Amino acid sequence: MIQLPLILVPGLMCDEAVWSPLYPHLNLPRSALHVADHGLSEDLTDMAHRVLTDAPERFMLVGHSMGARVALEVMRLVPER
């Protein structure tokens, strides 16, 4: 079974810390995990484009709170990935 990299998208005003309790329970090496950084993005579409800039061709995507809305926008932009 091929394990795809996992991109975690935090919610508004959150960062990597929101995901840290989850890491021990994931069956993935830490190197296969990436936490999206919203940086200074102004809207959901810009945040989605930032996720896609660093994403490999195929990946798994999980969003928390506003991060889930970003994940839905990623799916809208590139459903084939």
Backbone as numpy.savetxt, mean C-alpha at the origin, in Angstrom:
# Nx Ny Nz CAx CAy CAz Cx Cy Cz
3.86 -21.89 -4.73 3.02 -20.71 -4.73 3.90 -19.47 -4.73
3.64 -18.56 -5.62 4.39 -17.32 -5.71 3.82 -16.32 -4.71
4.70 -15.73 -3.91 4.26 -14.71 -2.97 4.54 -13.34 -3.57
3.48 -12.57 -3.74 3.64 -11.22 -4.27 4.02 -10.27 -3.15
4.74 -9.21 -3.48 5.03 -8.19 -2.47 3.72 -7.59 -1.96
3.73 -7.15 -0.72 2.56 -6.57 -0.09 2.81 -5.09 0.17
1.94 -4.25 -0.36 2.01 -2.81 -0.10 0.91 -2.47 0.89
1.30 -1.86 1.98 0.37 -1.44 3.03 0.20 0.07 2.94
-1.04 0.52 2.90 -1.32 1.95 2.75 -1.97 2.45 4.03
-1.25 3.26 4.80 -1.80 3.75 6.07 -2.91 4.78 5.86
-3.66 4.99 6.90 -4.73 5.98 6.87 -4.21 7.39 7.09
-5.13 8.31 7.11 -4.82 9.72 7.31 -4.11 9.92 8.65
-3.05 10.68 8.62 -2.25 10.99 9.81 -1.58 9.77 10.42
-1.43 8.69 9.64 -0.76 7.48 10.10 0.49 7.24 9.27
1.36 6.41 9.81 2.56 6.02 9.08 2.80 4.53 9.30
4.01 4.08 9.10 4.35 2.67 9.21 3.99 2.08 10.58
3.97 2.89 11.61 3.70 2.39 12.96 2.33 1.71 13.07
1.37 2.14 12.29 0.03 1.56 12.37 0.04 0.09 11.94
1.00 -0.31 11.11 1.07 -1.66 10.59 1.99 -2.57 11.41
2.87 -2.02 12.23 3.90 -2.82 12.89 3.36 -4.00 13.71
2.22 -3.90 14.39 1.73 -5.08 15.13 1.36 -6.25 14.21
1.13 -5.98 12.95 0.73 -7.00 11.99 1.91 -7.83 11.48
3.09 -7.25 11.43 4.25 -7.89 10.80 4.52 -9.32 11.30
4.50 -9.58 12.61 4.81 -10.94 13.06 3.80 -11.99 12.58
2.63 -11.57 12.18 1.57 -12.50 11.79 1.49 -12.73 10.28
2.28 -12.01 9.53 2.28 -12.17 8.08 3.27 -13.25 7.68
2.90 -14.03 6.70 3.78 -15.09 6.22 4.61 -14.58 5.05
5.26 -13.44 5.26 6.08 -12.80 4.24 7.38 -12.33 4.87
8.47 -12.39 4.14 9.69 -11.78 4.67 9.51 -10.26 4.73
10.15 -9.65 5.67 10.04 -8.19 5.83 10.41 -7.47 4.53
11.30 -8.05 3.75 11.71 -7.43 2.49 10.58 -7.40 1.46
9.55 -8.22 1.65 8.41 -8.25 0.72 7.31 -7.27 1.13
7.53 -6.55 2.24 6.54 -5.58 2.72 7.00 -4.17 2.41
6.07 -3.35 1.99 6.37 -1.95 1.74 5.21 -1.13 2.27
5.51 -0.06 2.99 4.48 0.83 3.48 4.51 2.10 2.65
3.38 2.42 2.08 3.28 3.61 1.23 3.46 4.87 2.07
4.05 5.87 1.46 4.25 7.17 2.10 3.47 8.20 1.30
2.50 8.80 1.94 1.66 9.78 1.24 2.41 11.09 1.00
3.44 11.30 1.78 4.23 12.51 1.61 3.35 13.75 1.62
3.53 14.57 0.64 2.78 15.82 0.55 1.67 15.74 -0.49
1.18 14.54 -0.75 0.12 14.37 -1.73 -1.12 15.18 -1.34
-1.77 15.71 -2.35 -2.91 16.59 -2.10 -4.26 15.90 -2.24
-4.31 14.76 -2.95 -5.59 14.09 -3.13 -5.38 12.59 -3.31
-6.48 11.85 -3.32 -6.39 10.39 -3.39 -5.73 9.90 -4.67
-6.01 10.57 -5.78 -5.40 10.15 -7.04 -3.90 10.33 -7.01
-3.43 11.44 -6.46 -1.99 11.65 -6.34 -1.37 10.61 -5.41
-2.06 10.28 -4.33 -1.56 9.25 -3.42 -1.47 7.91 -4.15
-2.47 7.59 -4.96 -2.47 6.33 -5.71 -1.30 6.30 -6.69
-1.06 7.41 -7.36 0.07 7.47 -8.29 1.39 7.29 -7.56
1.51 7.82 -6.34 2.73 7.64 -5.54 2.93 6.17 -5.19
1.83 5.48 -4.85 1.91 4.04 -4.57 2.42 3.32 -5.80
1.86 3.64 -6.96 2.22 2.95 -8.19 3.64 3.24 -8.65
4.16 4.40 -8.31 5.54 4.75 -8.69 6.54 3.75 -8.11
6.30 3.31 -6.88 7.23 2.40 -6.21 6.81 0.94 -6.30
5.65 0.67 -6.87 5.12 -0.69 -6.88 5.72 -1.53 -8.00
5.93 -2.82 -7.73 6.33 -3.72 -8.82 5.15 -3.94 -9.76
5.38 -4.69 -10.82 4.31 -4.93 -11.80 3.10 -5.61 -11.17
3.33 -6.60 -10.31 2.23 -7.29 -9.62 2.48 -7.24 -8.12
1.41 -7.04 -7.36 1.55 -6.88 -5.92 0.19 -7.07 -5.25
0.25 -7.25 -3.95 -0.97 -7.25 -3.12 -1.04 -5.87 -2.47
-2.26 -5.45 -2.17 -2.46 -4.10 -1.65 -3.49 -4.12 -0.53
-3.14 -3.52 0.60 -4.05 -3.42 1.73 -4.05 -1.98 2.21
-5.23 -1.44 2.46 -5.33 -0.08 2.96 -6.09 -0.01 4.26
-5.70 0.92 5.10 -6.34 1.16 6.39 -7.01 2.53 6.35
-8.31 2.59 6.62 -9.04 3.85 6.67 -8.90 4.58 5.33
-8.35 5.79 5.34 -8.18 6.52 4.09 -7.28 5.74 3.12
-6.39 4.94 3.65 -5.54 4.11 2.81 -6.35 3.12 1.98
-7.50 2.69 2.50 -8.37 1.82 1.72 -8.95 2.57 0.53
-9.25 3.83 0.70 -9.73 4.64 -0.42 -8.63 4.82 -1.45
-7.40 4.98 -0.99 -6.26 5.06 -1.91 -6.12 3.73 -2.66
-6.25 2.61 -1.95 -6.16 1.30 -2.59 -7.24 1.13 -3.66
-8.45 1.59 -3.39 -9.51 1.52 -4.40 -9.17 2.38 -5.61
-8.54 3.52 -5.38 -8.14 4.38 -6.50 -7.05 3.70 -7.32
-6.12 3.02 -6.67 -5.10 2.26 -7.39 -5.78 1.22 -8.29
-6.76 0.53 -7.73 -7.47 -0.49 -8.51 -8.23 0.13 -9.68
-8.76 1.32 -9.48 -9.47 2.00 -10.56 -8.49 2.39 -11.68
-7.31 2.84 -11.29 -6.32 3.30 -12.27 -5.68 2.15 -13.05
-5.36 1.06 -12.36 -4.65 -0.04 -13.01 -5.22 -1.40 -12.58
-6.43 -1.70 -12.94 -7.05 -2.97 -12.49 -6.29 -4.21 -12.95
-5.54 -4.09 -14.04 -4.81 -5.24 -14.56 -3.61 -5.62 -13.71
-3.17 -4.76 -12.83 -1.99 -5.05 -12.02 -2.39 -5.73 -10.73
